[in-house]
Every structure is written in C-alpha cells, then in structure tokens.
C-alpha cells in the first residue's frame, strides 16, 4: 500500500527523520497536531506525489509551508 503523506520530525541539524505515514490529509493533520502537543520538536507533513512539505507544525506555532 502506498501512503500519500509522510510525517517527519526535523532534527536540530536540519535533517528529517520519518515518523509515520498517513493515507489522507485529515489523518496527517490530526496526527501532526497530536505530535506537536506532546513535543516541542518541529514536525512536517510531506506529500509524496510532488515531494513537497505542505504543513509545518511545532508546539508553539503552526503555519503552511
């Protein structure tokens, strides 16, 4: 099964670490909000189809990328 979205955590050195995959944007956004509420780390939703970060979220802010 191919997932359309990946949730990645941004490391301090700027590298990204894969956290999990989601099949739809609603699920990805909900999971991003949950991860952000639990951690001060920055997380992103990465869209596989066009290889783009489409949403960035941290505990203190959320903004479209």
Secondary structure by P-SEA (a helix, b strand, c coil): ccccbbbbbbccccbbbbccccccaaaaaaaaaaaaaaccbbbbbbbcccccccccccccccccc
